[in-house]
Amino acid sequence: MKETRKWIFHRISAVILAPLFVWFYFAFISLSTKNYQEAIYFFENSLVRILAIVLFFVAFFHAKISLNEIFDDYIHDPKIKYVANILSLILSIVVPVIVLILLIYKI
Amino acid sequence: MTDNQNPLSPHLQIYRWHISSLLSITHRISGVINLFSLILIFSWLLVLSLGENNYESFLLVINSFIGNFFLIGFTWSMSFHLLSGIRHLIWDFGYGFEIKTANISGIIVIISSLILTVIFWLMGRGLI
């Protein structure tokens, strides 16, 4: 990805992420004192599921771009940097896809 | 590279910290911490799909003393990264670059992140 596009996508994802992450983290903190049924009840709303899925895709996309930038600054060995970037790419795809499957079929 | 005897820059042992550099590195660190809190939320969803018994055990862990310690830390990290991110976005629009303004906005970010953490935690736990 071109650096300018990366920069723009990073900012756009940040703006989308800010309200979503605060909302979902808040739900997590408040549901962590309640029981299983209440948590299941929270996820019965399809809007909640959709927003949670969007959150995970955007968050890991944002994290991937940021991690690449951090690796660029602190990892000097090109081979290690390459492996680190591949690992962050895999993480940023696998976790959101699992969340998608969980929220559509399992919870 | 190995016989290069020049000092590294910034030379951390004699480096004089400024609010700008402190916030810059803290923004990165809090971003990485947020990734861990996201992974915790991911495991919350994972455990939720495994049924009630597993979920209750998970709640026991995150409601323990150490669990709460991490959750409060994650709350601060989120608050800080959010506010510091807003500061970065304002810079991206070309405002607030003057040294004095940048220092003041930095202090505002630090103080408000602490206030936001307290408010967020108390509201999230239903204490206010």
gemmi code that builds the backbone of each chain (N, CA, C; Angstrom):
import gemmi

chains = {
    "A": [
        ("MET", (0.848, -1.201, 0.000), (0.000, 0.000, 0.000), (0.886, 1.254, 0.000)),
        ("LYS", (0.496, 2.238, -0.815), (1.260, 3.476, -0.845), (1.194, 4.169, 0.510)),
        ("GLU", (2.282, 4.872, 0.851), (2.351, 5.476, 2.195), (1.239, 6.506, 2.437)),
        ("THR", (0.923, 7.319, 1.399), (-0.126, 8.336, 1.590), (-1.472, 7.679, 1.838)),
        ("ARG", (-1.753, 6.629, 1.052), (-3.029, 5.936, 1.248), (-3.086, 5.292, 2.619)),
        ("LYS", (-1.951, 4.720, 3.039), (-1.843, 4.111, 4.362), (-2.192, 5.149, 5.424)),
        ("TRP", (-1.605, 6.328, 5.274), (-1.796, 7.423, 6.231), (-3.275, 7.791, 6.306)),
        ("ILE", (-3.911, 7.933, 5.122), (-5.325, 8.318, 5.097), (-6.196, 7.215, 5.705)),
        ("PHE", (-5.956, 5.958, 5.315), (-6.737, 4.843, 5.859), (-6.565, 4.716, 7.371)),
        ("HIS", (-5.344, 5.013, 7.833), (-5.074, 4.952, 9.263), (-5.955, 5.945, 10.011)),
        ("ARG", (-6.059, 7.163, 9.475), (-6.882, 8.205, 10.109), (-8.359, 7.872, 10.032)),
        ("ILE", (-8.805, 7.397, 8.848), (-10.228, 7.069, 8.706), (-10.600, 5.951, 9.684)),
        ("SER", (-9.740, 4.927, 9.763), (-10.045, 3.818, 10.679), (-10.058, 4.303, 12.128)),
        ("ALA", (-9.187, 5.279, 12.454), (-9.159, 5.812, 13.820), (-10.482, 6.482, 14.170)),
        ("VAL", (-11.020, 7.246, 13.200), (-12.268, 7.975, 13.459), (-13.439, 7.001, 13.627)),
        ("ILE", (-13.451, 5.928, 12.824), (-14.522, 4.923, 12.951), (-14.385, 4.185, 14.288)),
        ("LEU", (-13.138, 3.890, 14.624), (-12.836, 3.076, 15.790), (-13.148, 3.772, 17.118)),
        ("ALA", (-12.906, 5.073, 17.179), (-13.027, 5.789, 18.458), (-14.379, 5.531, 19.138)),
        ("PRO", (-15.527, 5.821, 18.488), (-16.789, 5.555, 19.185), (-17.060, 4.072, 19.380)),
        ("LEU", (-16.705, 3.238, 18.374), (-16.999, 1.803, 18.462), (-16.255, 1.136, 19.606)),
        ("PHE", (-14.969, 1.466, 19.739), (-14.164, 0.811, 20.768), (-14.626, 1.239, 22.166)),
        ("VAL", (-14.920, 2.546, 22.317), (-15.385, 3.031, 23.623), (-16.689, 2.336, 23.999)),
        ("TRP", (-17.604, 2.263, 23.041), (-18.900, 1.613, 23.284), (-18.729, 0.147, 23.668)),
        ("PHE", (-17.924, -0.590, 22.900), (-17.815, -2.027, 23.119), (-17.024, -2.335, 24.388)),
        ("TYR", (-16.007, -1.538, 24.642), (-15.220, -1.749, 25.860), (-16.096, -1.468, 27.088)),
        ("PHE", (-16.943, -0.446, 26.964), (-17.872, -0.121, 28.046), (-18.827, -1.290, 28.292)),
        ("ALA", (-19.350, -1.857, 27.189), (-20.253, -3.014, 27.314), (-19.528, -4.167, 27.994)),
        ("PHE", (-18.279, -4.379, 27.619), (-17.479, -5.461, 28.193), (-17.289, -5.257, 29.697)),
        ("ILE", (-16.919, -4.013, 30.084), (-16.695, -3.723, 31.507), (-17.990, -3.891, 32.305)),
        ("SER", (-19.111, -3.394, 31.753), (-20.330, -3.490, 32.557), (-20.889, -4.915, 32.558)),
        ("LEU", (-20.735, -5.644, 31.450), (-21.247, -7.022, 31.441), (-20.373, -7.974, 32.248)),
        ("SER", (-19.120, -7.566, 32.511), (-18.231, -8.473, 33.234), (-18.635, -8.641, 34.698)),
        ("THR", (-19.566, -7.800, 35.178), (-20.049, -8.007, 36.547), (-21.400, -8.732, 36.538)),
        ("LYS", (-21.936, -8.953, 35.330), (-23.245, -9.609, 35.248), (-23.084, -11.062, 34.781)),
        ("ASN", (-24.225, -11.776, 34.725), (-24.096, -13.218, 34.432), (-24.151, -13.540, 32.940)),
        ("TYR", (-24.034, -14.818, 32.649), (-23.994, -15.338, 31.284), (-25.231, -14.914, 30.476)),
        ("GLN", (-26.423, -15.056, 31.098), (-27.672, -14.754, 30.379), (-27.703, -13.311, 29.884)),
        ("GLU", (-27.220, -12.403, 30.726), (-27.253, -10.978, 30.342), (-26.321, -10.718, 29.168)),
        ("ALA", (-25.165, -11.398, 29.158), (-24.223, -11.225, 28.057), (-24.830, -11.767, 26.762)),
        ("ILE", (-25.473, -12.929, 26.854), (-26.125, -13.519, 25.672), (-27.227, -12.578, 25.176)),
        ("TYR", (-27.985, -12.046, 26.145), (-29.083, -11.129, 25.809), (-28.555, -9.902, 25.067)),
        ("PHE", (-27.394, -9.393, 25.508), (-26.770, -8.216, 24.864), (-26.488, -8.503, 23.387)),
        ("PHE", (-26.029, -9.726, 23.091), (-25.654, -10.049, 21.713), (-26.834, -10.513, 20.860)),
        ("GLU", (-28.045, -10.556, 21.462), (-29.203, -10.949, 20.660), (-29.594, -9.877, 19.648)),
        ("ASN", (-29.245, -8.643, 19.938), (-29.530, -7.535, 19.036), (-28.608, -7.606, 17.807)),
        ("SER", (-29.201, -7.639, 16.613), (-28.337, -7.802, 15.422), (-27.466, -6.580, 15.155)),
        ("LEU", (-27.937, -5.391, 15.551), (-27.104, -4.193, 15.365), (-25.819, -4.311, 16.192)),
        ("VAL", (-25.952, -4.847, 17.406), (-24.780, -5.055, 18.273), (-23.787, -5.998, 17.597)),
        ("ARG", (-24.317, -7.087, 17.030), (-23.443, -8.050, 16.345), (-22.717, -7.402, 15.175)),
        ("ILE", (-23.482, -6.666, 14.359), (-22.874, -6.047, 13.169), (-21.787, -5.056, 13.590)),
        ("LEU", (-22.109, -4.204, 14.567), (-21.133, -3.205, 15.004), (-19.892, -3.864, 15.610)),
        ("ALA", (-20.110, -4.975, 16.341), (-18.966, -5.671, 16.944), (-18.069, -6.260, 15.855)),
        ("ILE", (-18.686, -6.810, 14.817), (-17.894, -7.378, 13.713), (-17.114, -6.265, 13.013)),
        ("VAL", (-17.801, -5.142, 12.731), (-17.128, -3.990, 12.091), (-15.973, -3.525, 12.967)),
        ("LEU", (-16.233, -3.451, 14.287), (-15.194, -3.017, 15.221), (-13.942, -3.874, 15.075)),
        ("PHE", (-14.112, -5.205, 15.078), (-12.935, -6.074, 15.029), (-12.175, -5.952, 13.709)),
        ("PHE", (-12.906, -5.848, 12.590), (-12.213, -5.702, 11.309), (-11.452, -4.377, 11.254)),
        ("VAL", (-12.118, -3.284, 11.655), (-11.473, -1.959, 11.573), (-10.319, -1.865, 12.579)),
        ("ALA", (-10.535, -2.404, 13.782), (-9.511, -2.305, 14.826), (-8.243, -3.050, 14.409)),
        ("PHE", (-8.410, -4.250, 13.862), (-7.219, -5.000, 13.476), (-6.556, -4.430, 12.227)),
        ("PHE", (-7.349, -3.782, 11.384), (-6.778, -3.084, 10.233), (-5.913, -1.909, 10.718)),
        ("HIS", (-6.486, -1.133, 11.656), (-5.783, 0.008, 12.263), (-4.504, -0.463, 12.965)),
        ("ALA", (-4.642, -1.568, 13.709), (-3.493, -2.096, 14.455), (-2.411, -2.590, 13.500)),
        ("LYS", (-2.824, -3.187, 12.389), (-1.853, -3.716, 11.444), (-1.012, -2.593, 10.837)),
        ("ILE", (-1.681, -1.534, 10.394), (-0.941, -0.393, 9.826), (0.008, 0.183, 10.875)),
        ("SER", (-0.497, 0.335, 12.119), (0.336, 0.917, 13.178), (1.527, 0.023, 13.497)),
        ("LEU", (1.271, -1.291, 13.582), (2.366, -2.213, 13.904), (3.442, -2.163, 12.821)),
        ("ASN", (3.019, -2.100, 11.549), (4.002, -2.012, 10.465), (4.897, -0.796, 10.647)),
        ("GLU", (4.269, 0.313, 11.071), (5.039, 1.538, 11.270), (6.029, 1.386, 12.429)),
        ("ILE", (5.566, 0.728, 13.502), (6.438, 0.498, 14.658), (7.588, -0.437, 14.268)),
        ("PHE", (7.265, -1.504, 13.511), (8.309, -2.438, 13.070), (9.333, -1.706, 12.192)),
        ("ASP", (8.822, -0.812, 11.323), (9.717, -0.043, 10.447), (10.729, 0.753, 11.258)),
        ("ASP", (10.266, 1.292, 12.394), (11.136, 2.151, 13.202), (12.105, 1.370, 14.083)),
        ("TYR", (11.672, 0.201, 14.585), (12.491, -0.456, 15.600), (13.152, -1.755, 15.166)),
        ("ILE", (12.662, -2.386, 14.083), (13.302, -3.627, 13.646), (14.194, -3.309, 12.451)),
        ("HIS", (15.482, -3.571, 12.605), (16.409, -3.182, 11.541), (16.727, -4.326, 10.587)),
        ("ASP", (16.596, -5.571, 11.071), (16.868, -6.728, 10.225), (15.679, -6.934, 9.273)),
        ("PRO", (15.894, -6.814, 7.943), (14.774, -6.908, 7.003), (14.030, -8.237, 7.057)),
        ("LYS", (14.752, -9.337, 7.360), (14.091, -10.643, 7.418), (13.115, -10.711, 8.592)),
        ("ILE", (13.597, -10.263, 9.771), (12.737, -10.293, 10.965), (11.543, -9.366, 10.746)),
        ("LYS", (11.810, -8.207, 10.125), (10.725, -7.258, 9.864), (9.674, -7.889, 8.955)),
        ("TYR", (10.146, -8.620, 7.947), (9.229, -9.271, 7.006), (8.343, -10.276, 7.734)),
        ("VAL", (8.979, -11.102, 8.583), (8.223, -12.112, 9.336), (7.219, -11.428, 10.278)),
        ("ALA", (7.673, -10.358, 10.959), (6.792, -9.649, 11.895), (5.583, -9.073, 11.154)),
        ("ASN", (5.827, -8.536, 9.961), (4.719, -7.974, 9.180), (3.746, -9.047, 8.718)),
        ("ILE", (4.287, -10.210, 8.336), (3.415, -11.311, 7.912), (2.561, -11.781, 9.094)),
        ("LEU", (3.197, -11.905, 10.280), (2.458, -12.351, 11.474), (1.342, -11.372, 11.816)),
        ("SER", (1.649, -10.048, 11.728), (0.612, -9.068, 12.059), (-0.507, -9.112, 11.027)),
        ("LEU", (-0.162, -9.430, 9.776), (-1.196, -9.550, 8.728), (-2.110, -10.739, 9.028)),
        ("ILE", (-1.485, -11.869, 9.402), (-2.283, -13.070, 9.707), (-3.213, -12.801, 10.894)),
        ("LEU", (-2.646, -12.188, 11.958), (-3.441, -11.877, 13.150), (-4.619, -10.978, 12.788)),
        ("SER", (-4.353, -9.977, 11.930), (-5.391, -8.993, 11.617), (-6.480, -9.568, 10.717)),
        ("ILE", (-6.225, -10.746, 10.139), (-7.280, -11.385, 9.343), (-7.981, -12.466, 10.162)),
        ("VAL", (-7.177, -13.286, 10.864), (-7.733, -14.451, 11.558), (-8.703, -14.049, 12.684)),
        ("VAL", (-8.289, -13.102, 13.540), (-9.135, -12.745, 14.695), (-10.498, -12.193, 14.248)),
        ("PRO", (-10.544, -11.187, 13.349), (-11.859, -10.698, 12.936), (-12.717, -11.766, 12.264)),
        ("VAL", (-12.096, -12.671, 11.495), (-12.885, -13.722, 10.838), (-13.486, -14.673, 11.884)),
        ("ILE", (-12.703, -15.000, 12.922), (-13.250, -15.845, 14.003), (-14.415, -15.122, 14.693)),
        ("VAL", (-14.242, -13.809, 14.926), (-15.323, -13.038, 15.566), (-16.577, -13.079, 14.694)),
        ("LEU", (-16.375, -12.925, 13.393), (-17.497, -12.977, 12.447), (-18.233, -14.308, 12.571)),
        ("ILE", (-17.471, -15.414, 12.580), (-18.085, -16.743, 12.670), (-18.791, -16.913, 14.010)),
        ("LEU", (-18.111, -16.474, 15.094), (-18.703, -16.602, 16.438), (-20.025, -15.861, 16.530)),
        ("LEU", (-20.024, -14.624, 16.033), (-21.216, -13.791, 16.221), (-22.351, -14.166, 15.270)),
        ("ILE", (-22.020, -14.834, 14.173), (-23.099, -15.230, 13.267), (-23.638, -16.614, 13.638)),
        ("TYR", (-22.735, -17.557, 13.995), (-23.193, -18.938, 14.200), (-23.215, -19.420, 15.642)),
        ("LYS", (-22.368, -18.830, 16.502), (-22.161, -19.475, 17.806), (-22.849, -18.792, 18.977)),
        ("ILE", (-22.871, -17.478, 18.967), (-23.385, -16.800, 20.163), (-24.859, -16.408, 19.955)),
    ],
    "B": [
        ("MET", (28.511, -1.037, 10.304), (27.719, -0.521, 11.423), (28.391, -0.802, 12.770)),
        ("THR", (29.112, -1.963, 12.867), (29.604, -2.370, 14.184), (30.705, -1.454, 14.711)),
        ("ASP", (31.581, -0.900, 13.809), (32.650, -0.038, 14.339), (32.252, 1.440, 14.350)),
        ("ASN", (31.003, 1.707, 14.192), (30.546, 3.089, 14.280), (30.448, 3.485, 15.753)),
        ("GLN", (31.323, 4.414, 16.166), (31.375, 4.791, 17.587), (30.557, 6.047, 17.886)),
        ("ASN", (29.833, 6.539, 16.893), (29.042, 7.748, 17.155), (27.954, 7.472, 18.190)),
        ("PRO", (27.629, 8.474, 19.008), (26.558, 8.240, 19.987), (25.217, 8.077, 19.292)),
        ("LEU", (24.356, 7.286, 19.915), (23.016, 7.103, 19.369), (22.182, 8.334, 19.667)),
        ("SER", (21.280, 8.612, 18.785), (20.380, 9.730, 19.045), (18.949, 9.235, 18.998)),
        ("PRO", (18.077, 9.468, 19.955), (18.357, 10.118, 21.225), (19.170, 9.221, 22.164)),
        ("HIS", (20.148, 9.807, 22.843), (20.957, 9.066, 23.804), (20.169, 9.015, 25.110)),
        ("LEU", (19.590, 7.822, 25.364), (18.559, 7.769, 26.399), (19.043, 8.118, 27.808)),
        ("GLN", (20.357, 7.864, 28.106), (20.791, 8.135, 29.485), (20.915, 9.624, 29.783)),
        ("ILE", (21.153, 10.425, 28.738), (21.267, 11.856, 29.001), (20.135, 12.620, 28.298)),
        ("TYR", (19.109, 11.850, 27.930), (18.026, 12.467, 27.153), (17.102, 13.260, 28.070)),
        ("ARG", (16.864, 14.512, 27.710), (15.939, 15.312, 28.520), (14.539, 15.154, 27.937)),
        ("TRP", (13.648, 14.575, 28.768), (12.295, 14.308, 28.288), (11.489, 15.586, 28.171)),
        ("HIS", (10.714, 15.655, 27.085), (9.771, 16.750, 26.918), (8.389, 16.129, 26.874)),
        ("ILE", (7.373, 16.963, 27.090), (6.007, 16.435, 27.047), (5.731, 15.821, 25.672)),
        ("SER", (6.225, 16.513, 24.618), (5.944, 16.031, 23.262), (6.496, 14.628, 23.028)),
        ("SER", (7.763, 14.392, 23.428), (8.355, 13.076, 23.177), (7.751, 12.019, 24.091)),
        ("LEU", (7.446, 12.424, 25.328), (6.835, 11.488, 26.279), (5.478, 11.015, 25.756)),
        ("LEU", (4.681, 11.974, 25.243), (3.356, 11.610, 24.738), (3.441, 10.798, 23.461)),
        ("SER", (4.458, 11.099, 22.663), (4.603, 10.382, 21.401), (4.851, 8.892, 21.657)),
        ("ILE", (5.786, 8.596, 22.566), (6.086, 7.181, 22.828), (4.936, 6.522, 23.599)),
        ("THR", (4.294, 7.302, 24.508), (3.176, 6.725, 25.255), (2.001, 6.413, 24.330)),
        ("HIS", (1.834, 7.236, 23.285), (0.762, 6.966, 22.322), (0.979, 5.600, 21.665)),
        ("ARG", (2.235, 5.342, 21.299), (2.552, 4.051, 20.673), (2.363, 2.897, 21.657)),
        ("ILE", (2.888, 3.089, 22.884), (2.780, 2.009, 23.875), (1.314, 1.728, 24.187)),
        ("SER", (0.520, 2.798, 24.374), (-0.889, 2.580, 24.708), (-1.617, 1.916, 23.542)),
        ("GLY", (-1.189, 2.206, 22.307), (-1.779, 1.549, 21.144), (-1.538, 0.046, 21.187)),
        ("VAL", (-0.304, -0.327, 21.542), (0.017, -1.754, 21.630), (-0.763, -2.401, 22.785)),
        ("ILE", (-0.887, -1.676, 23.911), (-1.670, -2.209, 25.043), (-3.133, -2.399, 24.608)),
        ("ASN", (-3.651, -1.444, 23.812), (-5.029, -1.567, 23.331), (-5.223, -2.826, 22.495)),
        ("LEU", (-4.172, -3.211, 21.783), (-4.249, -4.445, 21.002), (-4.449, -5.637, 21.945)),
        ("PHE", (-3.759, -5.595, 23.095), (-3.932, -6.671, 24.079), (-5.337, -6.641, 24.685)),
        ("SER", (-5.871, -5.437, 24.919), (-7.226, -5.392, 25.485), (-8.233, -5.884, 24.457)),
        ("LEU", (-7.958, -5.633, 23.183), (-8.821, -6.145, 22.120), (-8.774, -7.677, 22.092)),
        ("ILE", (-7.580, -8.219, 22.316), (-7.447, -9.679, 22.340), (-8.180, -10.251, 23.560)),
        ("LEU", (-8.176, -9.496, 24.671), (-8.945, -9.929, 25.844), (-10.441, -9.934, 25.525)),
        ("ILE", (-10.911, -8.881, 24.841), (-12.332, -8.822, 24.473), (-12.665, -9.962, 23.503)),
        ("PHE", (-11.705, -10.264, 22.635), (-11.885, -11.388, 21.716), (-12.036, -12.694, 22.502)),
        ("SER", (-11.206, -12.862, 23.540), (-11.319, -14.105, 24.317), (-12.623, -14.125, 25.117)),
        ("TRP", (-13.121, -12.949, 25.473), (-14.435, -12.854, 26.135), (-15.512, -13.451, 25.219)),
        ("LEU", (-15.487, -13.048, 23.934), (-16.455, -13.582, 22.967), (-16.271, -15.082, 22.772)),
        ("LEU", (-15.007, -15.485, 22.730), (-14.688, -16.897, 22.538), (-15.253, -17.730, 23.689)),
        ("VAL", (-15.021, -17.253, 24.925), (-15.491, -17.985, 26.105), (-17.015, -17.968, 26.177)),
        ("LEU", (-17.603, -16.856, 25.747), (-19.063, -16.749, 25.744), (-19.680, -17.832, 24.858)),
        ("SER", (-18.982, -18.166, 23.771), (-19.509, -19.183, 22.864), (-19.307, -20.598, 23.415)),
        ("LEU", (-18.499, -20.717, 24.477), (-18.212, -22.052, 25.025), (-19.180, -22.466, 26.134)),
        ("GLY", (-20.166, -21.613, 26.406), (-21.174, -22.003, 27.386), (-20.994, -21.381, 28.753)),
        ("GLU", (-22.024, -21.604, 29.595), (-22.129, -20.880, 30.856), (-21.004, -21.183, 31.846)),
        ("ASN", (-20.636, -22.473, 31.988), (-19.617, -22.837, 32.982), (-18.281, -22.173, 32.717)),
        ("ASN", (-17.851, -22.254, 31.451), (-16.579, -21.622, 31.089), (-16.651, -20.111, 31.277)),
        ("TYR", (-17.825, -19.561, 30.932), (-17.990, -18.114, 31.045), (-17.871, -17.669, 32.501)),
        ("GLU", (-18.472, -18.428, 33.420), (-18.397, -18.067, 34.843), (-16.944, -18.097, 35.343)),
        ("SER", (-16.176, -19.072, 34.881), (-14.759, -19.143, 35.299), (-13.991, -17.937, 34.765)),
        ("PHE", (-14.299, -17.569, 33.525), (-13.647, -16.406, 32.916), (-13.948, -15.146, 33.740)),
        ("LEU", (-15.229, -15.002, 34.159), (-15.610, -13.828, 34.957), (-14.857, -13.791, 36.279)),
        ("LEU", (-14.666, -14.991, 36.876), (-13.928, -15.050, 38.136), (-12.523, -14.482, 37.962)),
        ("VAL", (-11.884, -14.865, 36.845), (-10.512, -14.401, 36.598), (-10.492, -12.887, 36.404)),
        ("ILE", (-11.382, -12.354, 35.529), (-11.271, -10.911, 35.260), (-11.810, -10.061, 36.411)),
        ("ASN", (-12.583, -10.668, 37.318), (-13.035, -9.885, 38.465), (-12.145, -10.056, 39.694)),
        ("SER", (-11.047, -10.800, 39.533), (-10.098, -10.922, 40.641), (-9.316, -9.618, 40.782)),
        ("PHE", (-8.491, -9.529, 41.798), (-7.700, -8.314, 42.026), (-6.798, -8.024, 40.824)),
        ("ILE", (-6.095, -9.056, 40.366), (-5.189, -8.869, 39.228), (-5.974, -8.548, 37.961)),
        ("GLY", (-7.119, -9.226, 37.815), (-7.982, -8.955, 36.664), (-8.405, -7.498, 36.622)),
        ("ASN", (-8.859, -7.010, 37.779), (-9.268, -5.599, 37.852), (-8.114, -4.650, 37.581)),
        ("PHE", (-6.940, -5.013, 38.081), (-5.740, -4.207, 37.860), (-5.496, -4.040, 36.352)),
        ("PHE", (-5.582, -5.166, 35.631), (-5.377, -5.107, 34.180), (-6.494, -4.324, 33.494)),
        ("LEU", (-7.743, -4.548, 33.934), (-8.863, -3.858, 33.289), (-8.774, -2.347, 33.477)),
        ("ILE", (-8.374, -1.918, 34.678), (-8.224, -0.469, 34.907), (-7.081, 0.071, 34.049)),
        ("GLY", (-6.003, -0.695, 33.962), (-4.884, -0.310, 33.094), (-5.326, -0.189, 31.643)),
        ("PHE", (-6.116, -1.172, 31.181), (-6.618, -1.138, 29.807), (-7.536, 0.067, 29.602)),
        ("THR", (-8.326, 0.386, 30.637), (-9.227, 1.543, 30.533), (-8.416, 2.821, 30.373)),
        ("TRP", (-7.340, 2.938, 31.148), (-6.503, 4.130, 31.024), (-5.857, 4.179, 29.644)),
        ("SER", (-5.362, 3.042, 29.201), (-4.684, 2.979, 27.913), (-5.628, 3.408, 26.787)),
        ("MET", (-6.885, 2.936, 26.871), (-7.873, 3.312, 25.859), (-8.148, 4.819, 25.924)),
        ("SER", (-8.351, 5.334, 27.151), (-8.630, 6.770, 27.317), (-7.482, 7.603, 26.773)),
        ("PHE", (-6.273, 7.207, 27.125), (-5.108, 7.984, 26.698), (-4.960, 7.969, 25.182)),
        ("HIS", (-5.063, 6.766, 24.593), (-4.860, 6.630, 23.152), (-5.940, 7.391, 22.386)),
        ("LEU", (-7.154, 7.371, 22.929), (-8.273, 8.087, 22.307), (-8.010, 9.593, 22.304)),
        ("LEU", (-7.683, 10.139, 23.496), (-7.478, 11.588, 23.605), (-6.236, 12.029, 22.839)),
        ("SER", (-5.174, 11.250, 22.964), (-3.948, 11.585, 22.254), (-4.171, 11.478, 20.746)),
        ("GLY", (-5.013, 10.512, 20.340), (-5.352, 10.366, 18.924), (-6.100, 11.576, 18.404)),
        ("ILE", (-7.014, 12.107, 19.226), (-7.744, 13.325, 18.838), (-6.749, 14.475, 18.657)),
        ("ARG", (-5.746, 14.537, 19.562), (-4.709, 15.574, 19.453), (-3.943, 15.423, 18.127)),
        ("HIS", (-3.652, 14.180, 17.774), (-2.960, 13.932, 16.501), (-3.818, 14.358, 15.311)),
        ("LEU", (-5.134, 14.059, 15.405), (-6.024, 14.432, 14.291), (-6.097, 15.946, 14.134)),
        ("ILE", (-6.099, 16.667, 15.266), (-6.119, 18.136, 15.198), (-4.831, 18.628, 14.525)),
        ("TRP", (-3.711, 17.991, 14.844), (-2.448, 18.334, 14.168), (-2.552, 18.087, 12.670)),
        ("ASP", (-3.208, 16.940, 12.320), (-3.323, 16.586, 10.899), (-4.072, 17.648, 10.109)),
        ("PHE", (-4.973, 18.372, 10.795), (-5.678, 19.463, 10.127), (-4.877, 20.760, 10.175)),
        ("GLY", (-3.688, 20.688, 10.741), (-2.783, 21.839, 10.686), (-2.859, 22.791, 11.862)),
        ("TYR", (-3.533, 22.369, 12.937), (-3.654, 23.268, 14.098), (-2.812, 22.773, 15.278)),
        ("GLY", (-2.440, 23.701, 16.127), (-1.848, 23.344, 17.425), (-0.379, 22.988, 17.424)),
        ("PHE", (0.363, 23.419, 16.399), (1.777, 23.054, 16.324), (2.708, 23.923, 17.162)),
        ("GLU", (2.229, 25.112, 17.590), (3.100, 25.995, 18.362), (3.542, 25.259, 19.630)),
        ("ILE", (4.805, 25.475, 20.030), (5.360, 24.711, 21.155), (4.495, 24.851, 22.406)),
        ("LYS", (4.061, 26.098, 22.671), (3.272, 26.328, 23.879), (1.934, 25.587, 23.800)),
        ("THR", (1.272, 25.719, 22.652), (-0.022, 25.038, 22.468), (0.148, 23.520, 22.583)),
        ("ALA", (1.204, 22.997, 21.950), (1.431, 21.543, 21.972), (1.690, 21.059, 23.398)),
        ("ASN", (2.428, 21.867, 24.178), (2.680, 21.484, 25.569), (1.396, 21.484, 26.382)),
        ("ILE", (0.585, 22.538, 26.176), (-0.675, 22.626, 26.932), (-1.604, 21.476, 26.551)),
        ("SER", (-1.732, 21.212, 25.236), (-2.628, 20.125, 24.815), (-2.116, 18.786, 25.353)),
        ("GLY", (-0.786, 18.647, 25.457), (-0.214, 17.420, 26.017), (-0.615, 17.234, 27.471)),
        ("ILE", (-0.514, 18.308, 28.240), (-0.893, 18.233, 29.659), (-2.388, 17.928, 29.787)),
        ("ILE", (-3.190, 18.575, 28.912), (-4.641, 18.325, 28.942), (-4.921, 16.844, 28.681)),
        ("VAL", (-4.203, 16.267, 27.703), (-4.406, 14.849, 27.381), (-4.088, 13.967, 28.591)),
        ("ILE", (-2.955, 14.241, 29.260), (-2.562, 13.404, 30.407), (-3.614, 13.477, 31.517)),
        ("ILE", (-3.992, 14.717, 31.890), (-4.939, 14.884, 32.998), (-6.309, 14.313, 32.632)),
        ("SER", (-6.793, 14.639, 31.411), (-8.131, 14.140, 31.062), (-8.164, 12.629, 30.922)),
        ("SER", (-7.027, 12.020, 30.517), (-7.052, 10.563, 30.394), (-7.277, 9.923, 31.762)),
        ("LEU", (-6.706, 10.541, 32.803), (-6.896, 9.997, 34.155), (-8.343, 10.194, 34.611)),
        ("ILE", (-8.880, 11.406, 34.345), (-10.266, 11.682, 34.742), (-11.226, 10.747, 34.005)),
        ("LEU", (-10.980, 10.595, 32.683), (-11.843, 9.736, 31.871), (-11.806, 8.288, 32.364)),
        ("THR", (-10.615, 7.837, 32.775), (-10.476, 6.470, 33.283), (-11.371, 6.258, 34.503)),
        ("VAL", (-11.307, 7.226, 35.439), (-12.105, 7.106, 36.673), (-13.594, 7.092, 36.331)),
        ("ILE", (-14.030, 8.066, 35.499), (-15.449, 8.158, 35.147), (-15.903, 6.877, 34.431)),
        ("PHE", (-15.101, 6.444, 33.461), (-15.442, 5.266, 32.663), (-15.565, 4.027, 33.546)),
        ("TRP", (-14.613, 3.878, 34.446), (-14.603, 2.694, 35.312), (-15.806, 2.695, 36.249)),
        ("LEU", (-16.055, 3.855, 36.879), (-17.169, 3.938, 37.831), (-18.505, 3.716, 37.124)),
        ("MET", (-18.660, 4.310, 35.919), (-19.913, 4.128, 35.179), (-20.047, 2.690, 34.696)),
        ("GLY", (-18.954, 2.132, 34.193), (-18.983, 0.764, 33.671), (-19.332, -0.242, 34.750)),
        ("ARG", (-18.842, -0.002, 35.955), (-19.122, -0.922, 37.055), (-20.408, -0.570, 37.805)),
        ("GLY", (-21.129, 0.439, 37.276), (-22.417, 0.800, 37.872), (-22.286, 1.469, 39.222)),
        ("LEU", (-21.125, 2.095, 39.490), (-20.926, 2.728, 40.798), (-21.429, 4.175, 40.814)),
        ("ILE", (-21.572, 4.774, 39.623), (-22.225, 6.101, 39.572), (-23.305, 6.093, 38.502)),
    ],
}
model = gemmi.Model(1)
for chain_id, residues in chains.items():
    chain = gemmi.Chain(chain_id)
    for i, (resn, *xyz) in enumerate(residues, 1):
        res = gemmi.Residue()
        res.name, res.seqid = resn, gemmi.SeqId(i, " ")
        for name, pos in zip(("N", "CA", "C"), xyz):
            atom = gemmi.Atom()
            atom.name, atom.element = name, gemmi.Element(name[0])
            atom.pos, atom.b_iso = gemmi.Position(*pos), 0.0
            res.add_atom(atom)
        chain.add_residue(res)
    model.add_chain(chain)
structure = gemmi.Structure()
structure.add_model(model)
structure.setup_entities()
